[in-house]
Amino acid sequence: MIYNFKTEKKFGYTTGACVVAGAYSALYYLKNKIKLNFVEIENSKNDKLTIPIEEVNIDKKNEYNNINKRNCAYSVVKKFAGEDIDITNNIDIIVKVELINEDEIKNNGNNNNNNNNNNNNNIKIIGGKGVGIITKDGLQIKKGEYAINPKPKEMIIKNISKLLGDNEKVIITVIVPKGEELAKKTLNPKLGIVGGISILGTTGIVRPMSNEAYKESLAPQIDVALAKNYKSLIFTPGNIGTKYAKIHYNIDEDRIIEVSNFWDYMLDKASEKSVKNILIYGHSGKIIKLAGGIYNTHSKVADCRNEILTAYSAMFIENKEILKKILYSNTTEEIIEILNKENLISDVFNLIAKKVVERANYRWNKINFSCVIINMKGEVLGSYGNVGF
């Protein structure tokens, strides 16, 4: 496939692809003294990506050149997410390339072994300002290294190697000026990635609403927990569940896994990684959907909360007018108020929690599940299974 991002509007390219394009254009300038307006790179599937370049230059002010060598240039690539929702869209990613030969390295005694990031014999990739550093075990990258994922590194090596001569080496430094600020809006702080964002992307291509990069950012939470030998984890949709799980159970936050809307993906990962026990915990508006076998809980994908609540309420309520009110309520909280007046909150939600566990056990039968459903105030509406921690 060919993706021409000079004209492409639907698809975008990842932060990893930005680094590849930036490194290629900066190195090309050092070798040929030509400033490219765009570059064509290849991903692991041999798809061709044509990516625009904002700027290529020698770092005359030493702003990006920590080593201050003659053969050093930088390139600026603007991240483009296409039609996908991505907080990194339109940010600048700066890639500095230092070109040196083996004789210079020997003469200067500069082996550049910091952070153990030598990716092969002649390409070294490190992070600069705005790229996070790993501080916890369990991730794809070792503790103390920069958060530049393996796949982007492979893409860099594949494309940059074409430009290097036999006696040449490069040091590639990735800089994201807004990275530290943006990282606060991601899961990086929870994962123990400090100081900036991660450089991500499996294929270099961002597909609208595919959420691939976001899913990839969620899964490492499980690795962090398992690295601490935790056998029992809490899976929750997001901030509300995390907040009250910490209050109710007084546990290390690394045992609380935020899945967003992607329950199927995250539970598949948990099963692959042999997680033993999972407590499904969270606000009723999301957890109810799991009782209906809906494992992508985004409202644009599916939403039958009212229908599920009406069906389970009908086990205890005969009055059709009350059931009609439940079916046509605007919010889950409104339904909770109706059930409260009927003194049926625990009856209905305990039954729903039981169904959540039964469905999960059937699909992921190697994991022991339990379930707790809460309201917006963190009060327990219903539960099933071994919910102690």
C-alpha positions as a Markdown table, in Angstrom:
| # | Residue | x | y | z |
|---|---|---|---|---|
| 1 | Met | 0.0 | 0.0 | 0.0 |
| 2 | Ile | 1.0 | 3.6 | -0.6 |
| 3 | Tyr | 0.0 | 6.4 | 1.8 |
| 4 | Asn | 0.7 | 9.9 | 0.5 |
| 5 | Phe | 0.4 | 12.2 | 3.5 |
| 6 | Lys | 0.9 | 15.2 | 1.3 |
| 7 | Thr | -2.7 | 14.8 | 0.2 |
| 8 | Glu | -4.1 | 12.1 | 2.5 |
| 9 | Lys | -6.8 | 13.4 | 5.0 |
| 10 | Lys | -8.4 | 10.2 | 6.4 |
| 11 | Phe | -5.4 | 8.3 | 7.6 |
| 12 | Gly | -2.6 | 9.7 | 9.7 |
| 13 | Tyr | 0.9 | 8.7 | 10.8 |
| 14 | Thr | 2.2 | 7.8 | 14.2 |
| 15 | Thr | 4.8 | 9.5 | 16.4 |
| 16 | Gly | 7.1 | 6.6 | 15.5 |
| 17 | Ala | 6.7 | 7.4 | 11.8 |
| 18 | Cys | 7.4 | 11.1 | 12.5 |
| 19 | Val | 10.8 | 10.1 | 14.0 |
| 20 | Val | 11.6 | 7.8 | 11.1 |
| 21 | Ala | 10.8 | 10.6 | 8.6 |
| 22 | Gly | 12.7 | 13.2 | 10.6 |
| 23 | Ala | 15.8 | 11.0 | 11.0 |
| 24 | Tyr | 15.8 | 10.2 | 7.3 |
| 25 | Ser | 15.5 | 13.8 | 6.2 |
| 26 | Ala | 18.2 | 15.1 | 8.6 |
| 27 | Leu | 20.6 | 12.4 | 7.7 |
| 28 | Tyr | 19.9 | 12.9 | 4.0 |
| 29 | Tyr | 20.8 | 16.6 | 4.4 |
| 30 | Leu | 24.0 | 15.8 | 6.2 |
| 31 | Lys | 25.0 | 13.4 | 3.4 |
| 32 | Asn | 23.7 | 15.3 | 0.3 |
| 33 | Lys | 23.3 | 18.9 | 1.5 |
| 34 | Ile | 19.7 | 18.8 | 0.1 |
| 35 | Lys | 16.7 | 19.8 | 2.3 |
| 36 | Leu | 13.8 | 17.5 | 1.5 |
| 37 | Asn | 10.2 | 18.8 | 1.7 |
| 38 | Phe | 9.0 | 15.2 | 2.1 |
| 39 | Val | 10.4 | 11.7 | 2.5 |
| 40 | Glu | 9.2 | 8.2 | 1.5 |
| 41 | Ile | 9.7 | 5.6 | 4.2 |
| 42 | Glu | 8.7 | 1.9 | 4.5 |
| 43 | Asn | 7.1 | 0.1 | 7.5 |
| 44 | Ser | 7.5 | -3.5 | 8.5 |
| 45 | Lys | 4.8 | -4.6 | 5.9 |
| 46 | Asn | 6.7 | -2.7 | 3.2 |
| 47 | Asp | 3.9 | -0.1 | 2.9 |
| 48 | Lys | 5.2 | 3.2 | 1.6 |
| 49 | Leu | 4.5 | 6.3 | 3.6 |
| 50 | Thr | 5.2 | 9.8 | 2.1 |
| 51 | Ile | 5.5 | 12.2 | 5.0 |
| 52 | Pro | 5.9 | 16.0 | 4.8 |
| 53 | Ile | 8.9 | 17.7 | 6.5 |
| 54 | Glu | 8.4 | 21.1 | 8.1 |
| 55 | Glu | 12.1 | 22.0 | 8.4 |
| 56 | Val | 15.6 | 20.7 | 8.0 |
| 57 | Asn | 18.6 | 22.6 | 9.2 |
| 58 | Ile | 22.0 | 22.7 | 10.9 |
| 59 | Asp | 21.6 | 23.5 | 14.6 |
| 60 | Lys | 23.5 | 26.7 | 14.6 |
| 61 | Lys | 22.3 | 27.9 | 18.0 |
| 62 | Asn | 23.2 | 24.6 | 19.6 |
| 63 | Glu | 19.5 | 24.3 | 20.7 |
| 64 | Tyr | 19.2 | 20.6 | 19.8 |
| 65 | Asn | 22.9 | 19.7 | 19.6 |
| 66 | Asn | 24.1 | 18.5 | 23.0 |
| 67 | Ile | 27.3 | 17.1 | 21.6 |
| 68 | Asn | 28.2 | 20.1 | 19.5 |
| 69 | Lys | 29.8 | 18.2 | 16.6 |
| 70 | Arg | 30.1 | 19.5 | 13.1 |
| 71 | Asn | 28.1 | 16.8 | 11.4 |
| 72 | Cys | 24.8 | 17.4 | 13.2 |
| 73 | Ala | 21.4 | 18.4 | 11.8 |
| 74 | Tyr | 17.8 | 18.4 | 12.9 |
| 75 | Ser | 14.5 | 17.9 | 11.2 |
| 76 | Val | 11.0 | 19.0 | 12.3 |
| 77 | Val | 8.0 | 16.8 | 11.5 |
| 78 | Lys | 4.4 | 17.8 | 12.4 |
| 79 | Lys | 2.3 | 14.9 | 13.7 |
| 80 | Phe | -0.8 | 14.2 | 11.7 |
| 81 | Ala | -3.6 | 12.0 | 13.1 |
| 82 | Gly | -6.0 | 12.2 | 10.1 |
| 83 | Glu | -9.6 | 11.7 | 11.2 |
| 84 | Asp | -8.6 | 9.9 | 14.4 |
| 85 | Ile | -8.8 | 11.5 | 17.8 |
| 86 | Asp | -5.3 | 11.9 | 19.1 |
| 87 | Ile | -3.9 | 14.4 | 21.6 |
| 88 | Thr | -0.6 | 14.4 | 19.8 |
| 89 | Asn | -2.1 | 15.7 | 16.6 |
| 90 | Asn | -0.3 | 18.7 | 15.1 |
| 91 | Ile | 2.6 | 18.7 | 17.6 |
| 92 | Asp | 6.1 | 19.2 | 16.4 |
| 93 | Ile | 8.5 | 16.2 | 16.7 |
| 94 | Ile | 12.2 | 17.2 | 16.4 |
| 95 | Val | 14.8 | 14.6 | 15.4 |
| 96 | Lys | 18.4 | 15.4 | 15.7 |
| 97 | Val | 20.9 | 13.3 | 13.8 |
| 98 | Glu | 24.7 | 13.3 | 14.4 |
| 99 | Leu | 26.7 | 11.6 | 11.7 |
| 100 | Ile | 30.1 | 10.3 | 12.7 |
| 101 | Asn | 32.5 | 7.7 | 11.4 |
| 102 | Glu | 34.3 | 4.9 | 13.3 |
| 103 | Asp | 37.7 | 6.7 | 13.2 |
| 104 | Glu | 36.1 | 9.8 | 15.0 |
| 105 | Ile | 34.6 | 7.6 | 17.7 |
| 106 | Lys | 38.0 | 5.9 | 18.4 |
| 107 | Asn | 39.9 | 9.2 | 18.3 |
| 108 | Asn | 37.4 | 10.9 | 20.7 |
| 109 | Gly | 36.8 | 7.9 | 22.9 |
| 110 | Asn | 33.0 | 8.5 | 22.6 |
| 111 | Asn | 31.2 | 5.2 | 22.8 |
| 112 | Asn | 27.8 | 6.7 | 23.6 |
| 113 | Asn | 26.6 | 3.7 | 25.7 |
| 114 | Asn | 24.1 | 5.7 | 27.8 |
| 115 | Asn | 20.8 | 3.9 | 28.5 |
| 116 | Asn | 21.9 | 0.8 | 26.5 |
| 117 | Asn | 20.1 | 2.0 | 23.4 |
| 118 | Asn | 22.5 | 0.7 | 20.8 |
| 119 | Asn | 20.0 | -0.8 | 18.3 |
| 120 | Asn | 22.7 | -2.3 | 16.0 |
| 121 | Asn | 26.3 | -1.6 | 15.3 |
| 122 | Asn | 25.8 | 1.8 | 13.7 |
| 123 | Ile | 22.5 | 3.3 | 14.8 |
| 124 | Lys | 21.9 | 4.6 | 18.3 |
| 125 | Ile | 18.5 | 6.0 | 19.2 |
| 126 | Ile | 17.9 | 8.1 | 22.4 |
| 127 | Gly | 15.3 | 10.4 | 23.8 |
| 128 | Gly | 15.6 | 14.1 | 24.6 |
| 129 | Lys | 13.3 | 16.7 | 26.1 |
| 130 | Gly | 9.6 | 15.6 | 26.1 |
| 131 | Val | 10.3 | 11.8 | 25.6 |
| 132 | Gly | 9.4 | 9.8 | 28.7 |
| 133 | Ile | 11.8 | 7.6 | 30.7 |
| 134 | Ile | 10.7 | 4.2 | 32.1 |
| 135 | Thr | 10.8 | 3.9 | 35.9 |
| 136 | Lys | 8.9 | 0.6 | 36.4 |
| 137 | Asp | 9.5 | -3.0 | 35.5 |
| 138 | Gly | 7.2 | -5.0 | 33.3 |
| 139 | Leu | 7.1 | -2.8 | 30.1 |
| 140 | Gln | 8.5 | -3.7 | 26.7 |
| 141 | Ile | 11.4 | -1.3 | 27.5 |
| 142 | Lys | 13.8 | -1.7 | 30.4 |
| 143 | Lys | 13.7 | 0.6 | 33.4 |
| 144 | Gly | 15.9 | 3.6 | 32.9 |
| 145 | Glu | 15.5 | 3.7 | 29.1 |
| 146 | Tyr | 13.6 | 6.1 | 27.0 |
| 147 | Ala | 10.0 | 5.3 | 26.0 |
| 148 | Ile | 10.7 | 4.7 | 22.4 |
| 149 | Asn | 8.9 | 1.4 | 21.6 |
| 150 | Pro | 10.6 | -1.5 | 19.7 |
| 151 | Lys | 8.5 | -1.2 | 16.5 |
| 152 | Pro | 9.4 | 2.5 | 15.8 |
| 153 | Lys | 13.1 | 1.6 | 16.5 |
| 154 | Glu | 12.9 | -1.2 | 13.9 |
| 155 | Met | 11.4 | 1.2 | 11.4 |
| 156 | Ile | 14.2 | 3.7 | 12.0 |
| 157 | Ile | 16.9 | 1.1 | 11.5 |
| 158 | Lys | 15.2 | -0.3 | 8.4 |
| 159 | Asn | 15.0 | 3.1 | 6.7 |
| 160 | Ile | 18.2 | 4.8 | 8.0 |
| 161 | Ser | 20.5 | 1.9 | 7.2 |
| 162 | Lys | 19.9 | 2.6 | 3.5 |
| 163 | Leu | 21.7 | 5.9 | 3.8 |
| 164 | Leu | 24.7 | 4.8 | 5.9 |
| 165 | Gly | 28.1 | 3.9 | 4.5 |
| 166 | Asp | 30.3 | 1.1 | 5.9 |
| 167 | Asn | 32.2 | 3.3 | 8.3 |
| 168 | Glu | 29.4 | 5.6 | 9.3 |
| 169 | Lys | 27.4 | 5.7 | 12.5 |
| 170 | Val | 24.5 | 7.9 | 13.7 |
| 171 | Ile | 23.2 | 9.1 | 17.0 |
| 172 | Ile | 19.5 | 9.9 | 16.7 |
| 173 | Thr | 17.9 | 12.0 | 19.4 |
| 174 | Val | 14.1 | 12.4 | 19.6 |
| 175 | Ile | 12.7 | 15.7 | 21.1 |
| 176 | Val | 9.1 | 16.5 | 21.7 |
| 177 | Pro | 8.8 | 20.2 | 23.0 |
| 178 | Lys | 5.3 | 19.7 | 24.3 |
| 179 | Gly | 5.8 | 16.1 | 25.4 |
| 180 | Glu | 6.0 | 16.6 | 29.1 |
| 181 | Glu | 2.8 | 18.6 | 29.1 |
| 182 | Leu | 0.9 | 16.1 | 26.9 |
| 183 | Ala | 2.0 | 13.1 | 29.0 |
| 184 | Lys | -0.1 | 14.3 | 31.9 |
| 185 | Lys | -3.2 | 13.6 | 29.8 |
| 186 | Thr | -2.1 | 10.0 | 29.1 |
| 187 | Leu | -1.6 | 6.8 | 31.1 |
| 188 | Asn | 2.2 | 7.4 | 31.2 |
| 189 | Pro | 2.3 | 8.7 | 34.8 |
| 190 | Lys | 0.4 | 5.6 | 36.0 |
| 191 | Leu | 2.7 | 3.3 | 34.0 |
| 192 | Gly | 5.8 | 4.9 | 35.6 |
| 193 | Ile | 6.8 | 6.7 | 32.4 |
| 194 | Val | 8.0 | 10.2 | 33.5 |
| 195 | Gly | 9.0 | 13.3 | 31.8 |
| 196 | Gly | 7.2 | 13.0 | 28.5 |
| 197 | Ile | 5.2 | 10.9 | 26.0 |
| 198 | Ser | 6.0 | 7.6 | 24.4 |
| 199 | Ile | 7.0 | 7.1 | 20.8 |
| 200 | Leu | 4.5 | 4.6 | 19.5 |
| 201 | Gly | 3.2 | 2.9 | 16.4 |
| 202 | Thr | 3.3 | -0.6 | 15.0 |
| 203 | Thr | 2.9 | 0.1 | 11.3 |
| 204 | Gly | 3.4 | 3.9 | 11.3 |
| 205 | Ile | -0.2 | 4.4 | 10.1 |
| 206 | Val | -3.0 | 5.9 | 12.2 |
| 207 | Arg | -6.4 | 4.6 | 11.1 |
| 208 | Pro | -9.5 | 6.6 | 12.1 |
| 209 | Met | -11.3 | 5.2 | 15.1 |
| 210 | Ser | -9.1 | 2.1 | 15.1 |
| 211 | Asn | -7.8 | 3.1 | 18.5 |
| 212 | Glu | -4.8 | 0.9 | 17.9 |
| 213 | Ala | -2.3 | 3.2 | 19.5 |
| 214 | Tyr | -4.6 | 3.8 | 22.5 |
| 215 | Lys | -5.1 | 0.1 | 23.1 |
| 216 | Glu | -1.4 | -0.4 | 23.0 |
| 217 | Ser | -1.0 | 2.2 | 25.6 |
| 218 | Leu | -3.5 | 0.5 | 27.9 |
| 219 | Ala | -2.0 | -3.0 | 27.8 |
| 220 | Pro | 1.3 | -2.3 | 29.6 |
| 221 | Gln | -0.6 | -1.6 | 32.8 |
| 222 | Ile | -1.0 | -5.4 | 33.1 |
| 223 | Asp | 2.7 | -6.0 | 32.6 |
| 224 | Val | 3.5 | -3.5 | 35.3 |
| 225 | Ala | 1.2 | -5.3 | 37.8 |
| 226 | Leu | 2.5 | -8.7 | 36.9 |
| 227 | Ala | 6.1 | -7.5 | 37.3 |
| 228 | Lys | 5.1 | -6.8 | 40.9 |
| 229 | Asn | 3.8 | -10.4 | 41.2 |
| 230 | Tyr | 0.2 | -9.3 | 41.7 |
| 231 | Lys | -2.2 | -12.2 | 41.1 |
| 232 | Ser | -5.5 | -10.4 | 41.6 |
| 233 | Leu | -6.3 | -7.2 | 39.7 |
| 234 | Ile | -9.1 | -4.7 | 39.5 |
| 235 | Phe | -10.3 | -3.9 | 36.0 |
| 236 | Thr | -12.2 | -0.6 | 35.7 |
| 237 | Pro | -13.4 | 1.7 | 32.9 |
| 238 | Gly | -11.5 | 4.8 | 34.1 |
| 239 | Asn | -11.2 | 7.6 | 36.7 |
| 240 | Ile | -14.4 | 7.0 | 38.7 |
| 241 | Gly | -13.6 | 3.3 | 39.2 |
| 242 | Thr | -9.9 | 4.0 | 40.0 |
| 243 | Lys | -10.8 | 6.7 | 42.5 |
| 244 | Tyr | -13.2 | 4.5 | 44.6 |
| 245 | Ala | -11.3 | 1.3 | 44.2 |
| 246 | Lys | -8.3 | 3.0 | 45.9 |
| 247 | Ile | -10.6 | 4.2 | 48.7 |
| 248 | His | -12.5 | 1.0 | 49.2 |
| 249 | Tyr | -9.6 | -1.4 | 48.9 |
| 250 | Asn | -6.6 | 0.7 | 49.9 |
| 251 | Ile | -4.3 | -1.1 | 47.4 |
| 252 | Asp | -1.3 | -0.2 | 45.2 |
| 253 | Glu | -2.6 | 1.7 | 42.2 |
| 254 | Asp | -0.6 | -0.6 | 40.0 |
| 255 | Arg | -3.2 | -3.3 | 40.8 |
| 256 | Ile | -6.0 | -1.2 | 39.2 |
| 257 | Ile | -6.1 | -1.5 | 35.5 |
| 258 | Glu | -8.0 | 1.2 | 33.5 |
| 259 | Val | -9.5 | -0.4 | 30.3 |
| 260 | Ser | -11.4 | 2.6 | 29.0 |
| 261 | Asn | -14.0 | 1.1 | 26.6 |
| 262 | Phe | -11.9 | -1.9 | 25.4 |
| 263 | Trp | -12.9 | -4.7 | 27.7 |
| 264 | Asp | -12.5 | -7.4 | 25.0 |
| 265 | Tyr | -9.0 | -6.3 | 24.1 |
| 266 | Met | -7.8 | -5.9 | 27.7 |
| 267 | Leu | -9.4 | -9.2 | 28.9 |
| 268 | Asp | -7.8 | -11.0 | 26.0 |
| 269 | Lys | -4.5 | -9.6 | 27.0 |
| 270 | Ala | -5.1 | -10.6 | 30.6 |
| 271 | Ser | -5.8 | -14.1 | 29.6 |
| 272 | Glu | -2.7 | -14.3 | 27.3 |
| 273 | Lys | -0.6 | -13.1 | 30.3 |
| 274 | Ser | -2.2 | -15.6 | 32.7 |
| 275 | Val | -3.8 | -13.2 | 35.1 |
| 276 | Lys | -5.5 | -15.4 | 37.7 |
| 277 | Asn | -8.2 | -13.2 | 39.3 |
| 278 | Ile | -10.0 | -10.1 | 38.1 |
| 279 | Leu | -12.5 | -7.9 | 39.9 |
| 280 | Ile | -14.7 | -6.0 | 37.4 |
| 281 | Tyr | -15.3 | -2.7 | 39.2 |
| 282 | Gly | -16.9 | 0.5 | 38.1 |
| 283 | His | -19.8 | 2.8 | 37.4 |
| 284 | Ser | -23.1 | 1.2 | 36.4 |
| 285 | Gly | -23.3 | 3.0 | 33.1 |
| 286 | Lys | -20.4 | 1.0 | 31.7 |
| 287 | Ile | -20.5 | -2.2 | 33.7 |
| 288 | Ile | -24.2 | -2.9 | 32.8 |
| 289 | Lys | -23.2 | -3.3 | 29.1 |
| 290 | Leu | -21.0 | -6.2 | 30.0 |
| 291 | Ala | -24.1 | -8.1 | 31.2 |
| 292 | Gly | -25.3 | -7.9 | 27.6 |
| 293 | Gly | -22.1 | -9.2 | 26.2 |
| 294 | Ile | -21.0 | -5.8 | 25.0 |
| 295 | Tyr | -17.2 | -5.6 | 25.4 |
| 296 | Asn | -16.5 | -2.4 | 23.6 |
| 297 | Thr | -18.6 | -0.1 | 25.7 |
| 298 | His | -18.3 | 3.1 | 23.7 |
| 299 | Ser | -21.7 | 4.6 | 23.1 |
| 300 | Lys | -21.0 | 4.8 | 19.3 |
| 301 | Val | -20.5 | 1.0 | 19.2 |
| 302 | Ala | -23.5 | -0.2 | 21.2 |
| 303 | Asp | -25.7 | 0.9 | 24.0 |
| 304 | Cys | -28.5 | -1.1 | 25.6 |
| 305 | Arg | -28.2 | 0.0 | 29.2 |
| 306 | Asn | -31.9 | 0.8 | 29.5 |
| 307 | Glu | -33.0 | -2.4 | 27.8 |
| 308 | Ile | -30.8 | -4.5 | 30.2 |
| 309 | Leu | -32.0 | -2.6 | 33.2 |
| 310 | Thr | -35.6 | -3.0 | 32.1 |
| 311 | Ala | -35.2 | -6.7 | 31.5 |
| 312 | Tyr | -33.7 | -7.3 | 35.0 |
| 313 | Ser | -36.1 | -5.0 | 36.7 |
| 314 | Ala | -39.0 | -7.0 | 35.1 |
| 315 | Met | -37.9 | -9.9 | 37.3 |
| 316 | Phe | -39.2 | -7.9 | 40.3 |
| 317 | Ile | -41.6 | -5.3 | 38.9 |
| 318 | Glu | -45.0 | -6.1 | 37.3 |
| 319 | Asn | -46.2 | -2.5 | 36.8 |
| 320 | Lys | -45.7 | -1.8 | 33.1 |
| 321 | Glu | -45.7 | 2.0 | 33.7 |
| 322 | Ile | -42.7 | 1.7 | 36.0 |
| 323 | Leu | -40.9 | -0.5 | 33.5 |
| 324 | Lys | -41.8 | 2.0 | 30.7 |
| 325 | Lys | -40.2 | 4.8 | 32.8 |
| 326 | Ile | -37.1 | 2.7 | 33.2 |
| 327 | Leu | -36.9 | 1.9 | 29.5 |
| 328 | Tyr | -37.2 | 5.5 | 28.4 |
| 329 | Ser | -35.1 | 7.2 | 31.1 |
| 330 | Asn | -32.5 | 9.6 | 30.0 |
| 331 | Thr | -29.7 | 8.4 | 32.3 |
| 332 | Thr | -28.7 | 5.4 | 34.3 |
| 333 | Glu | -28.8 | 7.6 | 37.4 |
| 334 | Glu | -32.4 | 8.3 | 36.7 |
| 335 | Ile | -33.2 | 4.6 | 36.6 |
| 336 | Ile | -31.3 | 4.1 | 39.9 |
| 337 | Glu | -33.7 | 6.6 | 41.5 |
| 338 | Ile | -36.7 | 4.7 | 40.2 |
| 339 | Leu | -35.3 | 1.4 | 41.6 |
| 340 | Asn | -34.5 | 3.1 | 44.9 |
| 341 | Lys | -38.1 | 4.2 | 45.3 |
| 342 | Glu | -39.1 | 0.5 | 44.8 |
| 343 | Asn | -36.4 | -0.7 | 47.2 |
| 344 | Leu | -34.9 | -2.9 | 44.4 |
| 345 | Ile | -31.4 | -1.5 | 43.8 |
| 346 | Ser | -29.6 | -4.4 | 45.4 |
| 347 | Asp | -31.9 | -7.1 | 43.9 |
| 348 | Val | -31.5 | -5.8 | 40.3 |
| 349 | Phe | -27.8 | -4.9 | 40.4 |
| 350 | Asn | -26.8 | -8.1 | 42.2 |
| 351 | Leu | -28.4 | -10.0 | 39.4 |
| 352 | Ile | -26.7 | -7.9 | 36.7 |
| 353 | Ala | -23.3 | -8.3 | 38.5 |
| 354 | Lys | -23.9 | -12.1 | 38.5 |
| 355 | Lys | -24.6 | -12.0 | 34.7 |
| 356 | Val | -21.4 | -9.9 | 34.1 |
| 357 | Val | -19.4 | -12.6 | 35.9 |
| 358 | Glu | -21.1 | -15.5 | 34.1 |
| 359 | Arg | -20.5 | -14.0 | 30.7 |
| 360 | Ala | -16.9 | -13.2 | 31.4 |
| 361 | Asn | -16.2 | -16.6 | 32.9 |
| 362 | Tyr | -17.7 | -18.3 | 29.8 |
| 363 | Arg | -15.5 | -16.3 | 27.4 |
| 364 | Trp | -12.3 | -16.1 | 29.5 |
| 365 | Asn | -12.6 | -19.3 | 31.4 |
| 366 | Lys | -9.0 | -19.3 | 32.7 |
| 367 | Ile | -9.7 | -16.2 | 34.8 |
| 368 | Asn | -11.7 | -16.1 | 38.1 |
| 369 | Phe | -14.0 | -13.1 | 37.9 |
| 370 | Ser | -16.0 | -11.1 | 40.4 |
| 371 | Cys | -18.0 | -7.9 | 40.0 |
| 372 | Val | -18.8 | -4.7 | 41.9 |
| 373 | Ile | -21.1 | -2.1 | 40.4 |
| 374 | Ile | -21.1 | 1.5 | 41.9 |
| 375 | Asn | -22.9 | 4.8 | 41.4 |
| 376 | Met | -21.3 | 8.2 | 40.8 |
| 377 | Lys | -20.7 | 8.6 | 44.5 |
| 378 | Gly | -18.8 | 5.3 | 44.8 |
| 379 | Glu | -21.7 | 3.6 | 46.6 |
| 380 | Val | -22.1 | -0.1 | 45.9 |
| 381 | Leu | -25.3 | -0.9 | 43.9 |
| 382 | Gly | -24.6 | -4.6 | 43.5 |
| 383 | Ser | -21.9 | -7.3 | 43.5 |
| 384 | Tyr | -21.2 | -10.9 | 42.9 |
| 385 | Gly | -18.4 | -13.3 | 43.6 |
| 386 | Asn | -15.4 | -12.9 | 45.8 |
| 387 | Val | -15.2 | -9.1 | 45.9 |
| 388 | Gly | -12.7 | -8.9 | 48.8 |
| 389 | Phe | -9.1 | -7.9 | 48.1 |
